[in-house]
């Protein structure tokens, strides 16, 4: 039988969805112009015979299209396609840095942070920032989530406080006091949707567009940098060495300094106590503030950790940002800010405007997870596991790759970086390293200026020690061929 429409139709076998599918496909054809304006639709009986469906189904679809204005009824005759402005076919997306669209605000015509391209990686890889799901107490988390859901069903519907539910803020305050010696009370804590929202809220609160200068690490964490750029800040990239941010290079007119002092992202170095004191002194003398990102400070493998900047702060200069993405799992999307008293109300107001509150059920489950000691136990359980992987990585870098790479000193976190001995060889070596070590990254990709020392960053959150050794042995063979 000849097709009744000038395009194919795909209909399901289920009678319950036939009418919906036919309606959607005819409506789309009208919008796209495949059924031109003023054209007549085939008779319902003919359509039913051709498609093998009941005539009542076709009548129902035609009536719905008439009611929606897509068809014009004609007494005793076939319905006619209405004339109206049709949508234009969307153009394929272009992989460009800037966007030429005057309706966008100027600041957003050039993306601050391109989404990471999807990469097919093996299950065990060197990707950064991902903890191991195999050792997480999923049964405990399911039980606490079920309890939180049951409790929420017994309470009247309501919006949670913008700064987070009291139980979670109290639990976070106790956790950071115990784990990182951060002195704070529940009222000082603002719960956020991950650390990224924390950076965004702080930037909105403190940045005057086009005026406020923000010092960022070079290389540094791109999402934090992007939050300040999106708020209109003037970014000032400052170099990082084995003692962390080069504080002596700070310009006098900088008003915000964004740092990762406990485990620099991406080099992994810890800011020395001398630099920490100098940074606090600079902020005090120049009326500046410090945004301290302590993103995986729970995992330390050396001696006693250096105190957080917030712990050393005596002048209410530090915004302390933390996250549970590394200690628990990324999709939890829970972070927090410990804010100075003078900024707390303003930060809560910004949070209320941007995102009135985080979901209450997950907050309640997380509060119980921390309060009942499950988080501390999980961190204690994972620390020796990650330590073994870190040791295997260091051993492999020295034994297999010492001819080309030198590990950068680091005693914390879930990743470790290694410098290329001869920077002149970086253009040749780096592609081979990144191909052989799936998930590893170049520190150049974390820089604004690209004028940084070439190094490779290896994550060990989801790769076992034996897989690390095998991968580095294979990498040695690849580099030898070069």
N, C-alpha and C positions, 0 to 999 in steps of 0.2 A: 504494500500500500504506500502511496506517495506521502511524504511527511506533510503535516498540516501547517507547520510553522517553518520559516526559513532558517532554523537553527535546531540543534538537537536538544531534547529534553531528557532529563534523568530523573525517573520517578522511583520511589521506594516501593517495596512489595507490600509493606504494611498499609492497610486501608486507613488506619488512624492518622497517618501523616501524608496521605496522597494529596489532599486538598491544599495543605500548607506548602508542600514542595512545589506544586503546580503554580500556586499563587506567587510564591517568591521568585520563581524563574520567569514567569510572564512579566511581573513587575520590574524585575531587573532588565529584561529585554526592552521594555518601554523606556526606562530611564537611560539606557545605553544607546537608544536609537535603533536597535535592531528591529523593533516594531515602529515604523515611522509614524509621525503625526498624520491623522486623517485616514490612516489605513484601516481596512475592515478586518475584524477577527473572523476566523472560520465559524461556521455554525456549531452549536454545542453538540449536536448529534454526531457530526462528522469528527469532531475532536475526540469524543468519547469512543467512537469506533476505532479510530487510528491509535489511540493510546491504550485501549483495552480497559477502560475504567467506566464507572457508572456515569450516565448523563447528568444525574443530580450533582455529582462532584464537580463537573465542569460548570454547571449553572451556578453553583455556590461560589466558585472562584470568579466567574464573570461578575456576579452581583457584588462581590467584595471589591473588585477593581473599580466598578462603577461608583460604589459608595466612597471610595478613596479618591475619586476624581481622575483616575487614570484612563477610564473608558467613558464614552458618551453613549447613553442608551438611545436606540432608534426604534420606535414602535413598529413592530412587525418586520424588523430588519436586523441585520447583524450589527453588533456594537462597533463603535469607531474609536480609534485611539485619540485621546485628547491632545491638543497642541499646547505645550508649555516648555519652558527652558529646561533642557536636559543637562544632566551632569556631564562634564568633560571627562574623557578618559584620563586617569591619573598617569603622570609621566613617571618613568622608572627613576628610582632614587639615584642620585649622583654621589659618588665618593669624593666630596670636595671639602676643603677646610672651612670655607666661608659660605654663607647663604645670602644670595641677593634677593631679599624680600623686605620691602620697606615697611610692611606691617609689623615686623618684629622689632622689639626694642633694640637699639644699636648694639648693646652689650651682648645680646644673644645671637647675633648673626654669625659669630665665630664661636663654635662650641668650646667650652672650657675643658671638657672632659669627654673624650670619645668613648662610647661603650666598648668594652673589651670584645674583640671578635671571638666568636665561638670556635673553640679548638677541640679537635678530637684527641684526647690524651688517654694513655693507658691508665688502668685503675690505680697503679702505684706510680706516682710521678713527683716531680720536684716543684709543683705549683706552690706559690706563696699564699700565706694567710688562711689556709684551710686546715682545721684540726681533723683528727682521725675519728670517724663515726663508729668504728668497730668496738671501741672501748667505752663509749658513752653509756651511762645507765638508762637505757631507753625505757625499761620497765618502771623505774622510779618516776621518770618524767611523765609517762602515760598515766600513772596512778595519781600524781599531783594535778595533772590537767583534768582528769575525771573529777577529782574532788573540787577543783575550782569551778568546773561547769555545773556540778550539782549545787554548789553554794550559790552561784549566780542565778540559778533557776528559782531559788527560794527568796530572792531579793527583788524589790521593784526595779523596773528599768530606770537607769540614770546615767548621766555622763560622768566619767571618772575625772578626778582633778587633773588639770593641765600638767601639773608638775609631777604626776604619778601618784599611785595610791600610797597611803601612809605606810602600810606594811612593807612595801618594796623599798621605799626610800629609807626606812629604818634598817632593813636588811642590808642594803647597799652601804650605808654609813658604817655599820658594824664590820662588813666584809673588807672595805678598803682600809679601815683602821687596823684590822688584824693583818691583812696581807701586805699593805704598802705603807703603814704608819701614817696614813692621811687623816689628819684631825678634822672631823666634821660631825655635824648632827644631821638628823633626817631633814630638817628644814633647809639645809644647804644643798640638798640633792635635787636635781631636776632630771626626771627620766625622759629619755629620748628614743626615737626609732633608729637605733644604731648610732655609732660615732659620727657618721656623715651628717645626720640631722643636728647633732651637737655643734659641729663646726658651722653649719648654716645658721643656727640660732645666734651663736656668738657673733658671727660676721654681721648679721642683720642688726644686732644690738649696738655694735661698737663702730662699724665702718660708716664714715661719711663719704658717699660716692665721689670719686675724683679727687679726694683730699687725703684720706687716711692711708699712710704707708704701713705695709705689713711685711715684716721680714720672714722669709721662708727658707727652709733648708734646701741646698742645691748639691746633690740630688735630694729630693724629698717626696713626701706622700702626695700624689696628684689630687686625690679627692679633697683633702684639706685645702690645698692651694686653690682648687676650683671654687670652693665655697666662698673664699674671700674675694676672688676675682669676680664672681657672680654678683657680689654685693657692691662692686664698684671700687674695690681697694686698688691701690698702686703697689704691686708686688715688688719686693726687693730680695732677689735671690742671694743667699750667702753661702760660702763654701763650708764643707764639713770635712774634718780630718779625724784622726784616731782618738781625739778627745771630744768629738762632737762638734756642734755649731761653733764657728770661729767668732766668738763674741766680740773680740777686738775690732772686727770689721763692721760692726753695727753703726749705721748713720745716726746722728743725733736726733733726726726728725722722725724716726720710726716710732710708731705708737702701739703696734701689736707685734709680738714675736711668737711664731708658731713653731714648736719643737717637739721632737720625739726623744727625750733625753735618756730613757731607760734602755731603749733598743732602737737605734736610729733606723728609720725606714728610708732607703733600703739597705744601707751598708751594715747595719747591726751593731755599730759601736755604741758605747755608753758615754754620755757626757761626764767628764771628770768633775770631781767636787770643786776644783779650782774654777772651772768654767761655770758651774752652777752658781757659785757665789758671785762671780763676776756678772752673770746674766741678771740675777736678782738685784744686784747693785745698780746696773744700768737701768733697769726698769724703774727702780725707785727714784733715781736722779732725773730721769727724763719723763716721768709721769706716763710710763708705758705699762702695758699689761702683757702677760705671758699666757699662751694657750698650750698646756702640757698634755700631749697625747700619750697615754700610758697603755698602749693597745694590747700588749701581751706581757705585761710586767710580772704576771704570776709565775711564769716559767723561767727560773734562774738555775744555772748549773755551776756557778762558781762559788765564791765566798759570800759574805754578807752583802746584800744589795745596797747600792747608794740610795740615800733618802730621796724621795720624790721632791720636785721643786716646791710642790704645795706644802710639804712637810717643813721645808726650810723657810718658807715665806712667813715673814712677820709683818708685812705691810698690805695684805689683801690685794696682791698683784696677780695671782695665778688662778686661771680657770683650768681645773683638772678634769680631763675627759677620759672616760673608760668605756669598755665594751665587753659584752659576753660572747661575741662572735668567735673569739679564739679559744676561750676557756670552755665554752659549751658548743654552740653550733651557729653558723652564719644566718640561717633563716629565722632564728629567734627574733632578730631585729630589735634588740634592746641594748641601749647604751645609756650613759648618764653624764651629767656635768656636776661637779662640785664647784659652786660659784661663790665668789666673795660676797659678803653680806650686802655691800652697796649695789651689786648688780643683780641680786636674786629676783627681786620683784619685776624688774625690767625684763629679765630673761623669761620669767613665767608668762608675762604679757605677750612676748614675741611667740612663745610656744603656743599660747592660746589662739593667736591669730593665724599661725601657719598650720597647726595641727592640734586641734583642741585637746586631744588626749590620746595616749596609747591604749591599746585594747586591754580591758580590765582582767579578762580571764587569764591571759598569759602572764600579766603582771602578778596576779595572785599566785599562780603556780611557781613563778620564778622566786617570789618572796619566800615561799615554803621551801623551795630547793636550797636556797641560801641559808635560811633560818635553821633548818633541820640538819645542816652540816654536809649535805650532799655535794655542794660545789667544792668545799674544801677537800673532801675525800676524793672527788674526781681529779682535782688538780694534783693532789699527792700521788694518786695512782698513775697519772699520765707523766709526771715529771721524770721518773726513771726510764720510761719508755722513750720519751723524746730525747733524754740524755744519751741513751744507747744509739739512737739514730744520728745524733749530732756527733758522737764519737766516731761512728763509722764514716761519716762524711769528712771529718777532719783527717782521719787516717787515710782515706782514699785520696783526698786532695794532696796530702804530703807524699804518699807512696806512689800513686799512679800519675798525678798531674803536677807534681812539684816543679817539673821542668818549665811549665807554662804559667801556673797559677799560684798565688800566695794568699792563704786565708787571712781575712781581716779580723783582728781580735774581737770576740763577741762572747758573752757569757749568759745570754738570755734569749727568749723568744723562740719562734718556730722557723727561723731561716738564718742562713749564714752566707756571707759574701766572700768572694775571692778576687783579688786583683790580677790582672794580666801583667806579668813581669815586664814585658816589652810593649808599651802602648802602641808602637808602630806596627805590631803584628795583630792588633785588635781587629782591623777590618777583615783579616783573613781567618783568625781564630774564632771570633765571636759567632759567626753563623754556624760553624761546625759544632761548637759547644752547645748552642741552643737547639740544634737538630738532634744531637745525641742525648742530651739531658732534657727529656721532655718536661715542659713546665717551667724550667729555669728561665730567668729574665736577665736582661742587661740593665745595669744601673743607669745607662745613658737614657733609657726610656722613662726614667723618673726625673729627668732634668729639664729645666726650662731652656737653658742656653745650649745644651749639648756639649758644653766645654767642661766636661768632668772626666775624672780618671776612669778609664774603662774597667769594669768589674762585672762578675757574674754572680747573681744571687740565687742560691739553692734553698728551696723550702723542704723541710723534712716532716711536715705534719701528716702526710698520707702515704709515705713510702717507708718500707721496712729496711732494717739495717742491711740484710743480705741483698736486697734489690739495689740499695745505694752502692754497695761494693761492686756488684755486677755492672751497673750502669757506668760507673767511673772507669772500670777496667775497659769496657767497650769504648768509652770516650778517648782513653789513652791510645787505643789502636787507630781511631779516626784521626787524632792529631798527629800521630806518627806518619800517617800517609801523606799529610800535608808537608 
